[in-house]
Structures are given as structure tokens and as C-alpha cells.
Amino acid sequence: MAYRTVLVGTDGSASSFRAVSRAAGLAAATGARLVLACAYLPMRESRRAAAAEQLGELAYKVSGSTPADDALRAARQHAVAAGARDVVLAAEQGDAVDVLISLAGRHRADLLVVGNRGLNSLAGRLLGSVPSNVAHRAGCDVLIVHTTPGGR
């Protein structure tokens, strides 16, 4: 199957960039559009106030969608290095699983790519993990990339 739109989730971590690179390679090989997605949650007022006090005029860098936007810009560099040509950035407020499923639907993704981080942790087994929940809820193919030690 040739994919037309590949969506990959990133949180700005090194392990998520491994998933981005794999998704970008697939997108490049199939001529697909690559959507880089990052979910974020609003900062609590007490944390925002503390950050503003410590960071002064640079406080905007840790509030709102700015950290997600920064993660997406870094992910774009990894994607381009892996050969992706048509790259779209999407930062959205909300739970990671909900955001990935929603964006996959809106962008009509044929493939949703996530890293395996969380699948083997106790918290992941008890509470559910992003890769596991995405695999259960997605209406398209899902690729879970081994991005953590012990993976590929």
C-alpha cells in the first residue's frame, strides 16, 4: 500500500525523533505528506507565574503552545534529514492520544506512527500508554516504532 498521508507524534524527546525519522523515511519512499503532531496541555497558573517570575520576558517560551512549536521545529529538521519533502506541523492542546486520533482524522492519515515509549513501563501497563491507546482507537494503519533501549 502506498501511503498518501503519514502522521507521526512527537514530544520533542530523542526517542520521539527516532519515530519521526522512520515516518519521514516512509513518507519520502511513498511520496506521502508527513504531518508532525505534538499535543500539549495548558500550564497551571501557579507554574506559569513561577516561570514568569524566573524567566521574565522569556516566560513565553514555556507556556501555551510554544514548547510544542519548538518540538515540531526540531522534528522538522529530523524529517527533512530523513528525506521528507511535504511536511506539515500541527500543535494542538489536549491529551496526546485524543490529539493524535483527531489530527489523523482531519488530515485523512493513512498511517499513524508513534514510538513505543510507555509500552513496557508499569505505569503504561496500569494506566494505558499512548502507543497502545492509539493502536486501539485509530481508524488507519498504526506503526509503533521501537525507539527505546532494547528496541531496534
Secondary structure as a PSIPRED ss2 file (coil, helix, strand):
# PSIPRED VFORMAT (PSIPRED V4.0)

   1 M C   1.000  0.000  0.000
   2 A C   1.000  0.000  0.000
   3 Y C   1.000  0.000  0.000
   4 R C   1.000  0.000  0.000
   5 T E   0.000  0.000  1.000
   6 V E   0.000  0.000  1.000
   7 L E   0.000  0.000  1.000
   8 V E   0.000  0.000  1.000
   9 G E   0.000  0.000  1.000
  10 T C   1.000  0.000  0.000
  11 D C   1.000  0.000  0.000
  12 G C   1.000  0.000  0.000
  13 S C   1.000  0.000  0.000
  14 A H   0.000  1.000  0.000
  15 S H   0.000  1.000  0.000
  16 S H   0.000  1.000  0.000
  17 F H   0.000  1.000  0.000
  18 R H   0.000  1.000  0.000
  19 A H   0.000  1.000  0.000
  20 V H   0.000  1.000  0.000
  21 S H   0.000  1.000  0.000
  22 R H   0.000  1.000  0.000
  23 A H   0.000  1.000  0.000
  24 A H   0.000  1.000  0.000
  25 G H   0.000  1.000  0.000
  26 L H   0.000  1.000  0.000
  27 A H   0.000  1.000  0.000
  28 A H   0.000  1.000  0.000
  29 A H   0.000  1.000  0.000
  30 T H   0.000  1.000  0.000
  31 G C   1.000  0.000  0.000
  32 A C   1.000  0.000  0.000
  33 R E   0.000  0.000  1.000
  34 L E   0.000  0.000  1.000
  35 V E   0.000  0.000  1.000
  36 L E   0.000  0.000  1.000
  37 A E   0.000  0.000  1.000
  38 C E   0.000  0.000  1.000
  39 A E   0.000  0.000  1.000
  40 Y E   0.000  0.000  1.000
  41 L C   1.000  0.000  0.000
  42 P C   1.000  0.000  0.000
  43 M C   1.000  0.000  0.000
  44 R C   1.000  0.000  0.000
  45 E H   0.000  1.000  0.000
  46 S H   0.000  1.000  0.000
  47 R H   0.000  1.000  0.000
  48 R H   0.000  1.000  0.000
  49 A H   0.000  1.000  0.000
  50 A H   0.000  1.000  0.000
  51 A H   0.000  1.000  0.000
  52 A H   0.000  1.000  0.000
  53 E H   0.000  1.000  0.000
  54 Q H   0.000  1.000  0.000
  55 L H   0.000  1.000  0.000
  56 G H   0.000  1.000  0.000
  57 E H   0.000  1.000  0.000
  58 L H   0.000  1.000  0.000
  59 A H   0.000  1.000  0.000
  60 Y H   0.000  1.000  0.000
  61 K H   0.000  1.000  0.000
  62 V H   0.000  1.000  0.000
  63 S C   1.000  0.000  0.000
  64 G C   1.000  0.000  0.000
  65 S C   1.000  0.000  0.000
  66 T H   0.000  1.000  0.000
  67 P H   0.000  1.000  0.000
  68 A H   0.000  1.000  0.000
  69 D H   0.000  1.000  0.000
  70 D H   0.000  1.000  0.000
  71 A H   0.000  1.000  0.000
  72 L H   0.000  1.000  0.000
  73 R H   0.000  1.000  0.000
  74 A H   0.000  1.000  0.000
  75 A H   0.000  1.000  0.000
  76 R H   0.000  1.000  0.000
  77 Q H   0.000  1.000  0.000
  78 H H   0.000  1.000  0.000
  79 A H   0.000  1.000  0.000
  80 V H   0.000  1.000  0.000
  81 A H   0.000  1.000  0.000
  82 A C   1.000  0.000  0.000
  83 G C   1.000  0.000  0.000
  84 A C   1.000  0.000  0.000
  85 R C   1.000  0.000  0.000
  86 D C   1.000  0.000  0.000
  87 V E   0.000  0.000  1.000
  88 V E   0.000  0.000  1.000
  89 L E   0.000  0.000  1.000
  90 A E   0.000  0.000  1.000
  91 A E   0.000  0.000  1.000
  92 E E   0.000  0.000  1.000
  93 Q E   0.000  0.000  1.000
  94 G C   1.000  0.000  0.000
  95 D C   1.000  0.000  0.000
  96 A H   0.000  1.000  0.000
  97 V H   0.000  1.000  0.000
  98 D H   0.000  1.000  0.000
  99 V H   0.000  1.000  0.000
 100 L H   0.000  1.000  0.000
 101 I H   0.000  1.000  0.000
 102 S H   0.000  1.000  0.000
 103 L H   0.000  1.000  0.000
 104 A H   0.000  1.000  0.000
 105 G H   0.000  1.000  0.000
 106 R H   0.000  1.000  0.000
 107 H C   1.000  0.000  0.000
 108 R C   1.000  0.000  0.000
 109 A C   1.000  0.000  0.000
 110 D C   1.000  0.000  0.000
 111 L E   0.000  0.000  1.000
 112 L E   0.000  0.000  1.000
 113 V E   0.000  0.000  1.000
 114 V E   0.000  0.000  1.000
 115 G E   0.000  0.000  1.000
 116 N C   1.000  0.000  0.000
 117 R C   1.000  0.000  0.000
 118 G C   1.000  0.000  0.000
 119 L C   1.000  0.000  0.000
 120 N C   1.000  0.000  0.000
 121 S C   1.000  0.000  0.000
 122 L H   0.000  1.000  0.000
 123 A H   0.000  1.000  0.000
 124 G H   0.000  1.000  0.000
 125 R H   0.000  1.000  0.000
 126 L H   0.000  1.000  0.000
 127 L H   0.000  1.000  0.000
 128 G C   1.000  0.000  0.000
 129 S C   1.000  0.000  0.000
 130 V H   0.000  1.000  0.000
 131 P H   0.000  1.000  0.000
 132 S H   0.000  1.000  0.000
 133 N H   0.000  1.000  0.000
 134 V H   0.000  1.000  0.000
 135 A H   0.000  1.000  0.000
 136 H H   0.000  1.000  0.000
 137 R H   0.000  1.000  0.000
 138 A C   1.000  0.000  0.000
 139 G C   1.000  0.000  0.000
 140 C C   1.000  0.000  0.000
 141 D E   0.000  0.000  1.000
 142 V E   0.000  0.000  1.000
 143 L E   0.000  0.000  1.000
 144 I E   0.000  0.000  1.000
 145 V E   0.000  0.000  1.000
 146 H C   1.000  0.000  0.000
 147 T C   1.000  0.000  0.000
 148 T C   1.000  0.000  0.000
 149 P C   1.000  0.000  0.000
 150 G C   1.000  0.000  0.000
 151 G C   1.000  0.000  0.000
 152 R C   1.000  0.000  0.000
